[in-house]
């Protein structure tokens, strides 16, 4: 495991170091796409000194419409993620949706991500914890940062102290989200590193067309505010051409915009350190 991940769970302060980045396409569309994105983001992060965790969902279980793309097949997609992990010597993460997925996914990735809608599912949290891998729980759009202490407690009681929490916005009406940056220090008070999901927090869900909308022009604003308020890491989904992406294209950052954004964020991090 990358040293920066080990340090996160040794009780060491991460505040004086650079933020880390969780990034990749929303879902596994092809191995060619995964390799293209991983290669570009790996190079950017290496040049900027940003620790990098590769992310892609092997299956999308929470689509708005039943006709939306959900995946290429579990074993095939997980194998592709594992190939990226080994080729670039990167830690990797993917999300799981049911307790029986935990052991399978844990064989391929270092971090099991719990989707926001499922952050209160006790059996899922416990199953993820028992794999021994890092567990990253996304804060539900309906949950306060303070209430996320219960998810943390469930994982710890299952014998795992390697926990990350991710802020991804709060429901605002039926078709929008807002970000309450107070949740970053509040969730850090639970004794865990906190990540800001800069792309999903800009979703515009429950659209009549059955496809979630988004507001990607605000990704930079969300990311800047997150670094300024002390987030330990950022989650930014990216794609060479979001317009043709098979999932969450309305929210992802175009790949060639990532480097200039990260350069700005490093300046903010240095200013507040």
C-alpha positions as CSV (number, residue, x, y, z in Angstrom):
1,X,0.0,0.0,0.0
2,X,1.1,3.5,-0.7
3,X,2.9,5.1,2.3
4,X,0.5,8.0,2.4
5,X,-2.4,5.6,2.9
6,X,-0.6,3.9,5.7
7,X,0.2,7.2,7.4
8,X,-3.5,8.2,7.3
9,X,-4.3,5.4,9.7
10,X,-1.4,5.7,12.1
11,X,-2.8,8.7,14.0
12,X,-0.5,11.0,12.1
13,X,-1.6,14.5,11.1
14,X,-2.1,14.8,7.4
15,X,-2.8,18.5,7.5
16,X,0.8,19.6,6.6
17,X,1.0,17.3,3.6
18,X,-0.5,17.6,0.2
19,X,-4.1,16.5,-0.4
20,X,-4.6,13.2,-2.1
21,X,-6.7,12.6,-5.2
22,X,-9.3,9.8,-5.9
23,X,-10.0,10.0,-9.6
24,X,-11.0,8.0,-12.7
25,X,-14.0,7.4,-14.9
26,X,-17.4,6.8,-13.3
27,X,-17.8,3.3,-14.5
28,X,-15.6,0.7,-16.3
29,X,-16.5,1.2,-20.0
30,X,-13.5,-0.5,-21.5
31,X,-9.9,-1.3,-20.6
32,X,-8.7,1.2,-23.1
33,X,-10.5,4.0,-21.3
34,X,-9.2,2.9,-17.9
35,X,-5.6,2.9,-19.1
36,X,-5.9,6.2,-20.9
37,X,-7.3,8.0,-17.8
38,X,-5.0,6.3,-15.4
39,X,-1.9,7.1,-17.4
40,X,-2.8,10.7,-17.8
41,X,-3.8,11.3,-14.1
42,X,-0.9,9.3,-12.8
43,X,1.5,11.5,-14.8
44,X,-0.2,14.7,-13.6
45,X,-0.1,13.6,-10.0
46,X,3.4,12.4,-10.1
47,X,4.6,15.8,-11.5
48,X,2.6,17.7,-8.9
49,X,3.4,15.5,-5.9
50,X,-0.2,14.5,-5.3
51,X,-0.8,11.0,-4.0
52,X,-3.2,9.3,-6.4
53,X,-5.9,6.6,-5.9
54,X,-7.4,5.2,-9.1
55,X,-11.2,4.9,-9.1
56,X,-13.8,3.2,-11.3
57,X,-17.1,1.5,-10.6
58,X,-17.2,-2.1,-11.7
59,X,-20.9,-2.0,-11.6
60,X,-23.5,0.7,-11.3
61,X,-26.4,-0.5,-9.2
62,X,-28.1,2.8,-8.4
63,X,-29.1,4.1,-11.9
64,X,-32.1,6.4,-12.2
65,X,-33.5,4.4,-15.2
66,X,-33.5,0.6,-15.5
67,X,-32.4,1.0,-19.1
68,X,-29.1,2.8,-18.2
69,X,-25.7,1.1,-18.6
70,X,-24.8,-0.8,-15.4
71,X,-21.5,-2.6,-16.4
72,X,-19.6,-5.1,-18.5
73,X,-19.8,-7.9,-16.0
74,X,-18.4,-8.1,-12.5
75,X,-15.4,-10.3,-13.0
76,X,-14.4,-8.7,-16.2
77,X,-14.6,-5.1,-14.9
78,X,-12.9,-5.9,-11.6
79,X,-10.1,-7.6,-13.5
80,X,-9.6,-4.5,-15.6
81,X,-9.4,-2.3,-12.5
82,X,-6.8,-4.7,-11.0
83,X,-4.8,-4.5,-14.3
84,X,-4.6,-0.7,-13.9
85,X,-3.6,-1.1,-10.3
86,X,-0.8,-3.4,-11.1
87,X,0.4,-1.6,-14.3
88,X,0.8,1.8,-12.5
89,X,1.5,0.5,-9.0
90,X,-1.5,2.5,-7.7
91,X,-4.0,1.9,-4.9
92,X,-7.5,1.5,-6.4
93,X,-11.0,1.8,-5.2
94,X,-14.5,0.8,-6.4
95,X,-17.9,0.8,-4.8
96,X,-19.9,-2.1,-3.5
97,X,-23.7,-2.3,-3.1
98,X,-24.4,-5.5,-1.1
99,X,-22.6,-7.5,1.6
100,X,-21.9,-10.4,-0.7
101,X,-19.9,-8.1,-3.1
102,X,-17.3,-7.1,-0.4
103,X,-15.1,-10.2,-0.5
104,X,-15.0,-10.3,-4.3
105,X,-14.2,-6.6,-4.7
106,X,-11.6,-6.7,-1.9
107,X,-9.5,-9.1,-3.9
108,X,-9.0,-6.4,-6.5
109,X,-8.9,-3.0,-4.8
110,X,-7.4,-1.4,-1.6
111,X,-10.4,0.7,-0.7
112,X,-14.1,-0.3,-0.7
113,X,-16.4,2.6,-1.3
114,X,-19.9,2.6,0.2
115,X,-22.4,4.6,-1.9
116,X,-24.1,7.5,-0.2
117,X,-27.6,5.9,-0.5
118,X,-26.2,2.9,1.5
119,X,-24.3,4.7,4.2
120,X,-26.7,3.4,6.9
121,X,-26.7,-0.3,5.8
122,X,-25.2,-2.0,8.8
123,X,-24.6,-5.4,7.1
124,X,-22.9,-3.7,4.2
125,X,-20.6,-1.7,6.4
126,X,-19.7,-4.7,8.5
127,X,-19.0,-6.9,5.5
128,X,-16.7,-4.2,4.1
129,X,-15.0,-3.8,7.4
130,X,-14.3,-7.5,7.8
131,X,-12.3,-7.7,4.6
132,X,-9.6,-5.7,6.3
133,X,-9.5,-3.2,3.4
134,X,-9.9,0.6,3.8
135,X,-13.6,1.5,3.9
136,X,-14.6,4.9,2.4
137,X,-18.2,5.8,3.3
138,X,-19.9,8.5,1.3
139,X,-22.1,10.7,3.4
140,X,-25.8,10.3,2.5
141,X,-27.5,13.3,0.9
142,X,-30.0,13.0,3.8
143,X,-27.4,12.6,6.6
144,X,-25.5,15.2,8.7
145,X,-21.8,15.1,9.1
146,X,-22.3,14.6,12.8
147,X,-24.6,11.5,12.3
148,X,-21.8,9.8,10.2
149,X,-20.2,8.9,13.5
150,X,-22.6,6.0,13.6
151,X,-21.3,4.6,10.3
152,X,-17.7,5.0,11.7
153,X,-18.7,3.2,14.9
154,X,-20.2,0.3,13.0
155,X,-17.0,-0.2,11.0
156,X,-14.8,0.1,14.1
157,X,-16.9,-2.4,16.1
158,X,-16.5,-4.8,13.2
159,X,-12.7,-4.6,13.8
160,X,-11.5,-2.1,11.2
161,X,-10.0,1.3,12.0
162,X,-9.2,2.2,8.4
163,X,-12.0,4.5,7.6
164,X,-12.5,7.5,5.2
165,X,-15.6,9.6,5.0
166,X,-16.6,11.5,1.9
167,X,-18.8,14.6,1.7
168,X,-20.9,14.6,-1.5
169,X,-23.6,17.2,-0.9
170,X,-27.0,17.5,0.8
171,X,-30.4,17.2,-0.9
172,X,-31.8,20.6,-1.7
173,X,-35.4,20.2,-3.0
174,X,-36.1,17.4,-5.4
175,X,-33.5,18.0,-8.1
176,X,-30.5,19.7,-6.6
177,X,-27.7,19.4,-4.0
178,X,-25.8,21.9,-1.9
179,X,-22.6,21.5,0.0
180,X,-22.3,22.4,3.7
181,X,-18.5,22.8,4.2
182,X,-19.0,22.6,8.0
183,X,-19.3,18.8,7.4
184,X,-15.6,18.6,6.6
185,X,-14.3,19.5,10.1
186,X,-17.3,17.9,11.7
187,X,-16.5,14.5,10.1
188,X,-12.8,14.9,10.8
189,X,-13.8,15.2,14.5
190,X,-14.7,11.5,14.2
191,X,-11.0,10.7,13.9
192,X,-11.0,9.9,10.2
193,X,-9.7,11.6,7.0
194,X,-12.3,13.4,5.0
195,X,-12.6,13.6,1.2
196,X,-14.7,16.1,-0.8
197,X,-16.5,14.6,-3.8
198,X,-16.3,17.5,-6.2
199,X,-18.3,15.8,-9.0
200,X,-21.2,14.0,-7.5
201,X,-22.0,16.9,-5.2
202,X,-22.9,18.8,-8.4
203,X,-25.5,16.2,-9.5
204,X,-29.0,17.3,-10.4
205,X,-30.9,14.1,-9.7
206,X,-34.5,12.9,-10.4
207,X,-34.8,14.5,-13.8
208,X,-37.9,13.6,-15.8
209,X,-35.7,12.2,-18.6
210,X,-34.4,9.5,-16.3
211,X,-30.8,10.6,-16.6
212,X,-29.2,12.6,-13.8
213,X,-28.1,16.1,-14.7
214,X,-25.2,18.1,-13.4
215,X,-23.3,21.4,-13.1
216,X,-19.7,20.6,-14.0
217,X,-18.7,24.2,-14.5
218,X,-18.8,24.5,-10.6
219,X,-16.3,21.6,-10.0
220,X,-13.4,24.1,-9.6
221,X,-15.5,26.2,-7.1
222,X,-16.3,23.1,-5.0
223,X,-12.7,21.9,-5.1
224,X,-11.2,25.2,-4.1
225,X,-13.6,25.6,-1.1
226,X,-12.9,22.0,0.0
227,X,-9.1,22.6,0.1
228,X,-9.6,25.9,1.9
229,X,-11.7,24.3,4.6
230,X,-9.2,21.5,5.2
231,X,-10.3,18.5,3.2
232,X,-7.7,15.7,3.3
233,X,-8.5,14.5,-0.2
234,X,-10.6,15.2,-3.3
235,X,-12.7,12.9,-5.4
236,X,-13.0,14.0,-9.0
237,X,-14.4,11.7,-11.7
238,X,-12.9,12.5,-15.1
239,X,-13.3,11.3,-18.7
240,X,-11.7,12.3,-22.0
241,X,-15.1,13.1,-23.4
242,X,-17.8,13.3,-20.7
243,X,-20.5,13.9,-23.4
244,X,-20.2,10.2,-24.5
245,X,-19.6,8.7,-21.0
246,X,-21.9,5.8,-20.1
247,X,-22.5,7.1,-16.6
248,X,-22.5,10.5,-14.9
249,X,-21.3,12.3,-18.0
250,X,-23.1,15.4,-16.9
251,X,-20.9,15.7,-13.8
252,X,-17.5,14.5,-14.8
253,X,-14.5,16.8,-15.4
254,X,-13.0,16.7,-18.9
255,X,-9.7,15.0,-18.6
256,X,-7.6,17.8,-20.1
257,X,-9.0,20.3,-17.5
258,X,-7.6,18.3,-14.5
259,X,-4.0,19.4,-14.5
260,X,-4.7,23.2,-14.5
261,X,-7.3,22.7,-11.7
262,X,-4.9,20.7,-9.5
263,X,-2.2,23.4,-10.0
264,X,-4.6,26.0,-8.6
265,X,-5.5,23.8,-5.7
266,X,-1.9,23.2,-4.7
267,X,-1.4,27.0,-4.5
268,X,-4.4,27.2,-2.1
269,X,-3.1,24.3,0.0
270,X,0.3,26.0,0.3
271,X,-1.4,29.3,1.3
272,X,-3.3,27.7,4.2
273,X,-0.6,25.4,5.4
